[in-house]
Amino acid sequence: MAKLKIPDTITEEQLIKLVSDKEVKKKPKRRMAYILMFYQALRVSELAKLNQQDYDPNTKLIHIKQSKGSKGRKIPISPIVVKIIKHLPLTSRNAKDNGIRALQFALKKDALRVLKLNIHPHTLRHSGATYYLNKKKWDIRQLQRFLGHSDIKTTQIYLHVNPEDLTALMWDNV
């Protein structure tokens, strides 16, 4: 059986560095896409389908429609994302500079330039899941619901621990 490669993750600090870059700031839709894929742990295909009407300000929920496996889900919106949600929709199937493939290439290029890392959009989904697990102290069942997984084993693939977090735990009570 082939061993599954676990994607790398980035920290919230690295995301902030990425979206604060002057070249990324010139492209507000691209910047928002990176923020949404991290804080909402979205797949790039989910991001592409997201529209302004998918967000309900009263319930503070985003409706992710036609997700993987043709399932939908409602997830809470991050307070960080609420501030910038007005820029939806982010992608267009026809616009070469705003399509999914263009976003994949842009993230790869931006991350190499700013972070010196070779990452792709799904890295941001894994990174967001890791952020909620380790920094926000969500449990695996909450994370499973947020990510839209029907099987908890799938969610377990998203359980990353950064070496810095282990060091902090080791030295917390010393």
C-alpha positions as CSV (number, residue, x, y, z in Angstrom):
1,M,0.0,0.0,0.0
2,A,1.4,3.4,-1.0
3,K,2.2,5.8,1.9
4,L,0.1,8.9,1.9
5,K,2.2,12.1,1.8
6,I,1.0,14.5,4.5
7,P,0.9,18.0,3.2
8,D,3.1,20.7,4.9
9,T,1.4,23.4,6.8
10,I,2.1,27.1,7.4
11,T,1.4,29.0,10.6
12,E,-0.9,31.9,11.1
13,E,2.2,34.1,11.3
14,Q,3.4,32.9,7.9
15,L,-0.1,33.5,6.4
16,I,0.0,37.1,7.8
17,K,3.4,37.6,6.3
18,L,2.2,36.2,2.9
19,V,-1.0,38.4,2.8
20,S,0.9,41.5,4.0
21,D,3.4,41.3,1.1
22,K,3.2,44.4,-1.1
23,E,2.6,42.3,-4.3
24,V,-0.2,40.3,-2.7
25,K,-1.8,43.5,-1.3
26,K,-2.1,44.8,-4.9
27,K,-4.4,41.8,-5.7
28,P,-7.2,42.1,-3.0
29,K,-9.1,39.1,-4.4
30,R,-6.1,36.9,-4.3
31,R,-5.3,38.1,-0.8
32,M,-8.8,37.3,0.3
33,A,-8.7,33.9,-1.3
34,Y,-5.6,33.0,0.8
35,I,-7.3,34.3,3.9
36,L,-10.5,32.3,3.2
37,M,-8.7,29.1,2.4
38,F,-6.8,29.3,5.7
39,Y,-9.4,30.6,8.2
40,Q,-12.4,28.8,6.6
41,A,-10.2,25.8,5.7
42,L,-11.8,25.8,2.2
43,R,-10.9,23.7,-0.8
44,V,-10.1,25.8,-3.8
45,S,-13.2,24.4,-5.6
46,E,-15.4,25.5,-2.6
47,L,-13.8,28.9,-2.7
48,A,-14.6,29.2,-6.5
49,K,-18.3,28.6,-5.8
50,L,-18.6,31.0,-2.9
51,N,-20.8,34.1,-3.4
52,Q,-21.8,37.0,-1.2
53,Q,-25.3,35.5,-0.7
54,D,-23.7,32.4,0.9
55,Y,-22.9,34.4,4.0
56,D,-25.6,35.1,6.5
57,P,-24.6,37.9,8.8
58,N,-27.4,37.1,11.3
59,T,-26.2,33.6,12.0
60,K,-22.5,34.3,11.2
61,L,-22.5,31.2,9.0
62,I,-21.2,30.5,5.5
63,H,-23.1,28.0,3.4
64,I,-20.6,25.9,1.4
65,K,-22.6,24.5,-1.5
66,Q,-21.8,21.5,-3.6
67,S,-18.7,20.6,-1.7
68,K,-16.7,17.4,-2.3
69,G,-19.1,14.5,-2.7
70,S,-21.9,16.9,-3.7
71,K,-22.4,17.6,0.0
72,G,-23.0,21.0,1.5
73,R,-22.4,22.4,4.9
74,K,-22.8,25.5,7.0
75,I,-19.8,26.7,8.9
76,P,-19.1,29.6,11.2
77,I,-17.3,32.5,9.7
78,S,-14.1,33.6,11.2
79,P,-14.2,37.2,12.7
80,I,-11.1,37.9,10.5
81,V,-13.0,36.9,7.4
82,V,-16.2,38.9,8.3
83,K,-14.2,42.1,7.8
84,I,-13.3,41.3,4.1
85,I,-16.3,39.1,3.0
86,K,-17.6,42.0,0.8
87,H,-15.2,41.0,-2.0
88,L,-17.0,37.8,-3.0
89,P,-17.1,36.2,-5.5
90,L,-13.4,35.7,-5.9
91,T,-13.0,33.6,-9.0
92,S,-14.4,33.4,-12.5
93,R,-14.3,30.5,-14.8
94,N,-13.7,32.7,-17.8
95,A,-11.2,35.2,-16.4
96,K,-7.7,33.9,-16.9
97,D,-6.3,36.0,-14.0
98,N,-9.0,35.0,-11.5
99,G,-9.6,31.3,-12.3
100,I,-8.8,28.4,-10.0
101,R,-5.6,27.4,-12.0
102,A,-4.4,31.0,-11.9
103,L,-5.0,31.1,-8.1
104,Q,-3.0,27.8,-7.7
105,F,-0.1,29.3,-9.7
106,A,-0.2,32.6,-7.9
107,L,-0.1,31.0,-4.5
108,K,2.8,28.8,-5.5
109,K,4.7,31.9,-6.8
110,D,3.8,34.2,-3.9
111,A,4.7,31.6,-1.2
112,L,8.0,30.9,-2.9
113,R,8.9,34.6,-3.1
114,V,7.6,35.5,0.4
115,L,7.9,32.4,2.5
116,K,10.5,30.4,0.5
117,L,8.0,27.5,0.6
118,N,6.5,25.5,-2.2
119,I,2.9,25.2,-1.2
120,H,-0.5,24.9,-2.9
121,P,-4.1,25.8,-2.0
122,H,-4.8,22.6,-0.1
123,T,-1.8,23.4,2.1
124,L,-3.9,26.4,3.4
125,R,-6.8,24.1,4.2
126,H,-4.5,21.8,6.2
127,S,-2.9,24.9,7.8
128,G,-6.3,26.3,8.8
129,A,-7.3,22.9,10.3
130,T,-4.1,22.8,12.2
131,Y,-4.6,26.3,13.5
132,Y,-8.1,25.5,14.9
133,L,-6.8,22.3,16.4
134,N,-3.7,23.6,18.1
135,K,-4.3,27.4,18.6
136,K,-8.0,27.5,19.1
137,K,-8.1,24.1,20.9
138,W,-11.0,22.7,18.9
139,D,-11.6,18.9,19.3
140,I,-11.5,16.5,16.4
141,R,-15.3,16.2,16.2
142,Q,-15.7,20.0,15.8
143,L,-12.9,20.0,13.2
144,Q,-14.6,17.1,11.3
145,R,-17.8,19.1,11.1
146,F,-16.0,22.3,10.0
147,L,-14.1,20.5,7.3
148,G,-17.2,18.6,6.1
149,H,-15.8,15.1,6.5
150,S,-18.2,12.2,6.9
151,D,-15.4,9.9,8.3
152,I,-13.3,10.9,11.3
153,K,-10.4,9.0,9.7
154,T,-10.2,11.6,6.9
155,T,-10.1,14.4,9.5
156,Q,-7.2,12.6,11.3
157,I,-5.1,13.3,8.2
158,Y,-5.4,17.0,9.0
159,L,-4.0,16.6,12.5
160,H,-0.6,18.3,12.2
161,V,1.5,19.5,15.1
162,N,4.1,22.2,14.5
163,P,7.5,21.7,16.2
164,E,7.2,25.1,17.8
165,D,3.9,24.0,19.5
166,L,5.7,20.9,20.9
167,T,8.5,23.0,22.2
168,A,6.0,25.4,23.9
169,L,4.3,22.5,25.5
170,M,7.6,21.0,26.7
171,W,8.7,24.3,28.3
172,D,5.4,25.6,29.5
173,N,5.7,24.7,33.2
174,V,9.5,24.9,33.6
